[in-house]
Amino acid sequence: MRLRCSEGASWIVTPALTESVAASVRVGLPVPAGDLTPTEAVAARRAGADAVKLFPASIGQ
């Protein structure tokens, strides 16, 4: 995470609720976290994610 901040990252995206969510929150980077279930979406928001992204991104294929 420090490497991304030092390289000028303005936000971080993650495909799942991982430790990168908490790390992003600690350094003040916005983070939309990926989730698959409503439980994961709630957990991501509670962990500090600014938004959640539903994965898989497409339905019915």
N, C-alpha and C positions, 0 to 999 in steps of 0.2 A: 504494500500500500504506500509506503513512503516513496518508493521509486515512482509510482504513478503521480503522486503529488508533486514531487520534485521535477517531473517532466511536464508539468502544467495541466494535468487532468482537471477538468471542471466538473465531472460527474463520473460515477461508476455504475455499470449495469451488471447484474448477476443472473444466471439462469435458474437459480435456486436460493433458498434461504441458507446462506453460508456465513462463515465468520467474516466475510468481506462486508456484510451489512453493518455489523457492529464496528468494524475498523473504519468504514466510511463515515459513520456517524461520529466517531471519536475525532476525526480530523476535519469534520465539517463539509464533506463532499456529499451532494445529493446522490441518492441511490434508489433506483427503481429495482425492486427485487422480483425475481421470477417465482411463480407459484403454480401449483397444479390443482390444489384443493382450497375450499374456503378456509379450512383450518390453517393452511400454510399462509394464506393471504392475511389473516388476522395476526398470526405470529410474526409475519414480516413487518406489519405496521407497528406492532408492539415493540419490535426490535429496533424501530427507528427508521425503517424504509420510508422514503418520501412518497412512493407509489408502488403499485404491484403490477406485474405483467403476467397475464395468464399464459401458461405454456401447457399443451402445445399451441402454437400460434394459429394453426388452421384446424378446422373441424370438418369431418365428413369426407376426407380424402383417403 
